[in-house]
Amino acid sequence: MAVTQQLAKLSAAELAACRNSVEVLDLLCSFKLRPASDHLDLDWAPAPLVRSFELAHVDEPVVAALRRSLHGDEEINAAYRDHPDTVWEHPVTALEPDVVAEVAALLTNVRPEVVMAAVPDHVVTAQTSLGVFTFDERRYLHGHLVALQDFYAHAARQHLAVALWSD
């Protein structure tokens, strides 16, 4: 089974409900609590995105914001680890709305084309440097970075929290 990174925008009240109820958290992680437009599938892009930021020598506070946008801050509900079909090693985490706004502000300043310019041209070198194996690493990562920026910008404008998990 392939494990991919999932994100969902949710209200502070929904986040509180997920903290209090494994059943509500399962609805979120089963894509039933929020509409599809409030979800983002980052596939296997998180680690290579971080590596591409490092290769591009992006300022450390921005790299830290990227990491935070991909890993969250705290586990939403530890009891969910015992729920069937969860990825136990990767707890469901969240970022509160105020933190989402901070992360969005930092990520908005990143120009994807500048970051992608640091990705090696040679396919094998890029794959080795980034740990991702596609036919066009730059296009793959560029698309996921733009999607991540848009996702967080929208969540910040709506003052929403973000939940993160592996699926």
C-alpha positions as CSV (number, residue, x, y, z in Angstrom):
1,M,0.0,0.0,0.0
2,A,1.4,3.4,-1.0
3,V,1.4,6.0,1.8
4,T,0.6,9.6,0.6
5,Q,0.3,12.9,2.4
6,Q,-3.3,14.2,2.9
7,L,-4.4,17.6,4.1
8,A,-7.9,18.9,4.9
9,K,-9.2,22.4,5.8
10,L,-11.7,22.4,8.7
11,S,-13.2,24.9,11.1
12,A,-12.0,25.3,14.6
13,A,-15.2,23.7,15.8
14,E,-14.7,20.7,13.6
15,L,-11.1,20.4,14.8
16,A,-12.4,20.4,18.4
17,A,-14.9,17.7,17.5
18,C,-12.1,15.6,16.0
19,R,-10.1,16.0,19.2
20,N,-13.1,14.8,21.2
21,S,-14.3,12.0,19.0
22,V,-12.4,9.3,17.1
23,E,-15.6,8.8,15.0
24,V,-15.5,12.4,13.8
25,L,-11.8,12.2,13.1
26,D,-12.4,9.1,11.1
27,L,-15.0,10.9,9.0
28,L,-12.4,13.5,8.3
29,C,-9.7,11.0,7.3
30,S,-12.3,9.0,5.3
31,F,-13.0,12.2,3.2
32,K,-16.6,12.3,4.5
33,L,-16.5,15.3,6.9
34,R,-15.5,18.0,4.4
35,P,-16.1,18.4,0.7
36,A,-13.5,17.3,-1.8
37,S,-12.5,20.9,-2.4
38,D,-11.3,21.1,1.2
39,H,-8.8,18.3,0.7
40,L,-5.3,18.2,-0.8
41,D,-3.4,15.0,-1.8
42,L,0.3,15.8,-1.8
43,D,1.2,12.3,-3.0
44,W,4.9,11.6,-2.2
45,A,5.9,15.3,-2.6
46,P,6.5,16.4,1.0
47,A,10.1,15.2,1.5
48,P,11.3,16.2,-2.0
49,L,9.7,19.6,-1.5
50,V,11.6,20.2,1.6
51,R,14.8,19.0,-0.1
52,S,14.1,21.3,-3.1
53,F,13.8,24.3,-0.7
54,E,17.1,23.3,0.9
55,L,18.8,23.0,-2.5
56,A,17.4,26.5,-3.4
57,H,18.8,27.9,-0.2
58,V,15.4,29.3,0.8
59,D,15.6,31.2,4.1
60,E,15.3,28.9,7.2
61,P,12.1,30.4,8.6
62,V,10.4,29.6,5.3
63,V,11.8,26.1,5.2
64,A,10.6,25.7,8.8
65,A,7.1,26.9,7.7
66,L,7.1,24.4,4.9
67,R,8.0,21.6,7.3
68,R,5.2,22.8,9.6
69,S,2.8,22.9,6.7
70,L,3.6,19.3,5.9
71,H,3.8,17.8,9.5
72,G,1.5,19.9,11.6
73,D,2.0,20.8,15.2
74,E,0.3,18.3,17.5
75,E,-1.6,15.1,17.3
76,I,-5.4,15.6,17.1
77,N,-6.5,12.5,18.9
78,A,-4.1,9.8,20.0
79,A,-6.9,7.3,20.4
80,Y,-7.2,7.3,16.5
81,R,-4.0,5.4,16.3
82,D,-5.9,2.3,17.3
83,H,-8.6,2.8,14.7
84,P,-8.7,0.3,11.9
85,D,-7.0,1.4,8.6
86,T,-4.9,4.1,10.1
87,V,-1.2,4.5,9.5
88,W,0.0,4.1,13.1
89,E,3.5,5.6,12.6
90,H,2.0,8.8,11.1
91,P,-0.5,10.4,13.6
92,V,-3.1,12.8,12.4
93,T,-1.9,16.3,13.3
94,A,-3.2,19.8,12.9
95,L,-2.4,23.4,12.6
96,E,-4.7,26.0,14.3
97,P,-6.1,28.8,12.2
98,D,-3.6,31.4,13.5
99,V,-0.7,29.1,12.6
100,V,-2.2,28.4,9.2
101,A,-2.2,32.1,8.6
102,E,1.5,32.4,9.6
103,V,2.5,29.5,7.4
104,A,0.5,30.8,4.5
105,A,2.1,34.2,4.7
106,L,5.6,32.7,4.6
107,L,4.8,30.2,1.8
108,T,3.2,32.9,-0.3
109,N,6.5,34.7,-0.7
110,V,8.1,31.6,-2.3
111,R,8.4,31.7,-6.1
112,P,8.0,28.1,-7.3
113,E,10.1,28.7,-10.4
114,V,13.1,29.9,-8.3
115,V,12.9,26.8,-6.1
116,M,12.5,24.5,-9.1
117,A,15.5,26.0,-10.8
118,A,17.6,24.5,-8.0
119,V,16.4,21.0,-8.9
120,P,19.1,19.3,-10.9
121,D,18.5,19.0,-14.7
122,H,19.7,15.5,-15.0
123,V,16.9,13.0,-14.2
124,V,19.0,10.5,-12.2
125,T,20.7,13.3,-10.3
126,A,17.4,14.9,-9.5
127,Q,16.0,11.6,-8.4
128,T,19.0,10.9,-6.2
129,S,18.9,14.4,-4.7
130,L,15.2,14.5,-4.0
131,G,14.3,10.9,-3.4
132,V,11.3,11.1,-5.8
133,F,11.1,9.1,-9.0
134,T,9.0,10.7,-11.7
135,F,9.7,11.5,-15.3
136,D,9.8,15.2,-14.6
137,E,10.7,16.1,-11.0
138,R,10.4,19.8,-11.6
139,R,6.9,19.7,-13.0
140,Y,5.8,17.2,-10.4
141,L,7.1,19.3,-7.5
142,H,6.1,22.7,-9.0
143,G,2.5,21.5,-9.3
144,H,2.5,20.3,-5.7
145,L,4.1,23.4,-4.4
146,V,1.6,25.7,-6.1
147,A,-1.2,23.5,-4.8
148,L,0.2,23.7,-1.3
149,Q,0.5,27.5,-1.5
150,D,-3.0,27.9,-2.8
151,F,-4.4,25.5,-0.2
152,Y,-2.9,27.4,2.7
153,A,-3.7,30.8,1.3
154,H,-7.4,29.8,1.0
155,A,-7.4,28.2,4.5
156,A,-5.9,31.4,5.9
157,R,-8.4,33.7,4.2
158,Q,-11.2,31.6,5.6
159,H,-9.6,31.4,9.1
160,L,-9.6,27.5,8.9
161,A,-7.4,24.9,10.6
162,V,-5.6,22.3,8.7
163,A,-5.4,18.6,9.5
164,L,-2.6,16.4,8.1
165,W,-2.3,12.6,7.9
166,S,-0.9,9.8,5.8
167,D,-3.2,7.6,3.8
